Amino acid sequence: MAEYSVSPTGEQFPLPGPQEAAAEMKRLRALVKSARARGQEIVVVMGVGFVGAVMAAIVADTVHKKGKDKGKSNKFVIGCQRPSARSYWKIPLLRRGESPVKAEDPEVDPMIARTVLEKKTLTATFNPDCLALADCVVVDVQCDYLKRDLGNMRSGEADMAALEATMRTIGEKIQPQCLVLIETTVAPGTTEFVAWPILKKAFAERGIKSVPLLSHSFERVMPGRDYVASIRDFWRVCAGCNQAARKRVEKFLREVLNTEAFPLTVMDRPIESETCKIVENSYRATILAFLHEWSLFAERNGVDLIKVIQAIKMRPTHNNMIFPGPGIGGYCLPKDGGLGYWSYKHILGFEDGDSVFKLSTAAIDINDTRGLHAATLVRDALRNLGRYIAGAKVLICGVSYRQDVGDTRYSGSELVVRRLTEMGAEMHMHDPYVERWYELELQDTYPAPGQSWARFFRNQQGLKNARIEKDLAAALKKAEAVILAVPHSAYRDLDPDWVVAAAGGPLAVIDCFGILDDAKIRRYFELGCEVKALGRGHIQRIKKEVRAR
Ligand SMILES: NC(=O)c1ccc[n+]([C@@H]2O[C@H](COP(=O)([O-])OP(=O)(O)OC[C@H]3O[C@@H](n4cnc5c(N)ncnc54)[C@H](O)[C@@H]3O)[C@@H](O)[C@H]2O)c1
């Protein structure tokens, strides 16, 4: 019986069988032949997920920057993806000129359509034999950090299986002079001490005498309206395993990215480029976690941390402070510090990781559990209204991990929903950017079997039926509590009178992100509501003031 891969919109694609590999290779050879005749370099992008699909289109959109061919396309790109039931659908979609990733950036869809259908510089395949045709291979497969416990990242481990498998395949198939560029965020040391030996071994088995040309340059892509610019028009760091690889990667990145406006930093060794990515994300995760303790301080001592941060940010030296919300989320910040901690022991061979890594590890644990505190505020607010969590209709507004994007990976809202569900609340969800919440709907298999956050809570089965509501007024009807979990623009100006009317009476309002100004907080109290907020202890003062009237 044919096996299918199903796209997020429900379209079914039969998985290709081994008999289709030869015809596919014939198609690719013909495309590559005519690309070479046009003087184009052949680039294979391994893994066409969130990063790889857009990177592939950016490379395929590249033109000669100067000389007689100025303005002409200079790269032909093949996006390569395993034909697994989970991911194969991305290939036929890309071949049709459709983006496999849903992005708020209006540049993504036209760029993919343009490169596939007009410029004809981008195609996609399931056949890794295409690697033999490449001048350059860009690796964009995932490298996850699997956590065993909630709030204890130390017991987790790096999952390098996809990366190691990809490196083995690359070593078996590429031409000796092909440049390999790892863009995946990896545990420091991976490029030189894991990937390079895999390539060298494969070359030795094939009788190839030359040293594989391997390099590293991590992605800083940010989901949202500037998705493409965050890859193409952004500062990059790179390094090569040897001099030849370094020269090649520098040349490649200067050709495909806007390095004139966003200068490239070339490091001596890949471990420095890899460490750069882990440190910059651990730094971000740590300052966010650090604000959690001050957020609790503020809640208990009449201080509005939002105003404190705004006051501090007036100092230019401190202007990148951000309020942590109900958790950090996104694919990178919750895991990258883990890759550093893990590599210190398992790749680099040191035993004292627990005494060296105190802050980066604690930061991840704090960020991973901040949503639990948001849930206690919902409980307390309901109690102050004389109601109970069990059986209460609670609406969470915003389920993505940051404002004005639809990316739900590891969002703080997921933890809040799971905790409140465990406590018996009847959860409803609203988000203008998210159509389906796969972390809930597909929790038995997504992100992988046994890896859903559902495993840390009880009573989670019903969440598989969770659906995102789109009509806010309808979603609010009869709600006993509303959680403003993400500062999407649609939630910033909600009128308290409208919210209470839509709910049909006073309700608990929980602000997780400094969304409400003091006038709105005051108005909610005047309307008989209870208001609680992460990091905003001054709310008690406003409440007393209103009640004293
Ligand atoms: N998404 C982001 O916002 C972001 C930002 C910066 C850096 N990164 C880093 O970029 C890397 C990729 O992330 P992503 O978000 O694109 O992940 P993703 O899971 O969306 O994509 C990875 C793709 O690789 C494919 N793949 C896995 N094994 C393969 C193999 N052997 N051969 C071919 N394809 C294979 C998967 O099926 C998937 O389509 C990660 O290291 C991530 O940390 C991601």
The ligand as an SDF file (V2000), in Angstrom:
LIG
                    3D

 44 48  0  0  0  0  0  0  0  0999 V2000
   13.9520   28.3630   12.7180 N   0  0  0  0  0  0  0  0  0  0  0  0
   14.6510   29.3570   13.2380 C   0  0  0  0  0  0  0  0  0  0  0  0
   14.0990   30.3520   13.6260 O   0  0  0  0  0  0  0  0  0  0  0  0
   16.1730   29.2650   13.3320 C   0  0  0  0  0  0  0  0  0  0  0  0
   16.9280   30.4360   13.5790 C   0  0  0  0  0  0  0  0  0  0  0  0
   18.3140   30.3760   13.6190 C   0  0  0  0  0  0  0  0  0  0  0  0
   18.9400   29.1500   13.4590 C   0  0  0  0  0  0  0  0  0  0  0  0
   18.2020   28.0160   13.2560 N   0  0  0  0  0  0  0  0  0  0  0  0
   18.9200   26.7450   13.1200 C   0  0  0  0  0  0  0  0  0  0  0  0
   18.8160   26.2560   11.7880 O   0  0  0  0  0  0  0  0  0  0  0  0
   18.8110   24.8300   11.8110 C   0  0  0  0  0  0  0  0  0  0  0  0
   17.6240   24.2850   11.0310 C   0  0  0  0  0  0  0  0  0  0  0  0
   16.4390   24.7320   11.6850 O   0  0  0  0  0  0  0  0  0  0  0  0
   15.0100   24.7050   11.0040 P   0  0  0  0  0  0  0  0  0  0  0  0
   14.1610   25.5970   11.8210 O   0  0  0  0  0  0  0  0  0  0  0  0
   15.1440   24.9480    9.5490 O   0  0  0  0  0  0  0  0  0  0  0  0
   14.6040   23.1660   11.2570 O   0  0  0  0  0  0  0  0  0  0  0  0
   13.4480   22.3200   10.5170 P   0  0  0  0  0  0  0  0  0  0  0  0
   13.1720   21.1560   11.3900 O   0  0  0  0  0  0  0  0  0  0  0  0
   12.3600   23.2250   10.0810 O   0  0  0  0  0  0  0  0  0  0  0  0
   14.1640   21.8300    9.1810 O   0  0  0  0  0  0  0  0  0  0  0  0
   15.1110   20.8210    9.1070 C   0  0  0  0  0  0  0  0  0  0  0  0
   14.8160   20.0320    7.8380 C   0  0  0  0  0  0  0  0  0  0  0  0
   15.8680   19.1020    7.6090 O   0  0  0  0  0  0  0  0  0  0  0  0
   15.2910   17.8900    7.1530 C   0  0  0  0  0  0  0  0  0  0  0  0
   16.2180   16.7670    7.3320 N   0  0  0  0  0  0  0  0  0  0  0  0
   16.4970   16.1030    8.4780 C   0  0  0  0  0  0  0  0  0  0  0  0
   17.4000   15.1250    8.2340 N   0  0  0  0  0  0  0  0  0  0  0  0
   17.6890   15.1740    6.9160 C   0  0  0  0  0  0  0  0  0  0  0  0
   18.5460   14.4210    6.0510 C   0  0  0  0  0  0  0  0  0  0  0  0
   19.2670   13.4080    6.5320 N   0  0  0  0  0  0  0  0  0  0  0  0
   18.5880   14.7580    4.7370 N   0  0  0  0  0  0  0  0  0  0  0  0
   17.8530   15.7840    4.2550 C   0  0  0  0  0  0  0  0  0  0  0  0
   17.0160   16.5330    5.0110 N   0  0  0  0  0  0  0  0  0  0  0  0
   16.9410   16.2300    6.3350 C   0  0  0  0  0  0  0  0  0  0  0  0
   14.0320   17.7860    7.9850 C   0  0  0  0  0  0  0  0  0  0  0  0
   13.1080   16.8790    7.4410 O   0  0  0  0  0  0  0  0  0  0  0  0
   13.5150   19.2280    7.9490 C   0  0  0  0  0  0  0  0  0  0  0  0
   12.7200   19.5030    6.8190 O   0  0  0  0  0  0  0  0  0  0  0  0
   18.7940   24.4240   13.2820 C   0  0  0  0  0  0  0  0  0  0  0  0
   20.1100   24.1520   13.6970 O   0  0  0  0  0  0  0  0  0  0  0  0
   18.3070   25.6600   13.9820 C   0  0  0  0  0  0  0  0  0  0  0  0
   18.7800   25.7320   15.3110 O   0  0  0  0  0  0  0  0  0  0  0  0
   16.8240   28.0560   13.1710 C   0  0  0  0  0  0  0  0  0  0  0  0
  1  2  1  0
  2  3  2  0
  2  4  1  0
  4  5  1  0
  4 44  2  0
  5  6  2  0
  6  7  1  0
  7  8  2  0
  8  9  1  0
  8 44  1  0
  9 10  1  0
  9 42  1  0
 10 11  1  0
 11 12  1  0
 11 40  1  0
 12 13  1  0
 13 14  1  0
 14 15  2  0
 14 16  1  0
 14 17  1  0
 17 18  1  0
 18 19  2  0
 18 20  1  0
 18 21  1  0
 21 22  1  0
 22 23  1  0
 23 24  1  0
 23 38  1  0
 24 25  1  0
 25 26  1  0
 25 36  1  0
 26 27  1  0
 26 35  1  0
 27 28  2  0
 28 29  1  0
 29 30  1  0
 29 35  2  0
 30 31  1  0
 30 32  2  0
 32 33  1  0
 33 34  2  0
 34 35  1  0
 36 37  1  0
 36 38  1  0
 38 39  1  0
 40 41  1  0
 40 42  1  0
 42 43  1  0
M  CHG  2   8   1  16  -1
M  END
$$$$
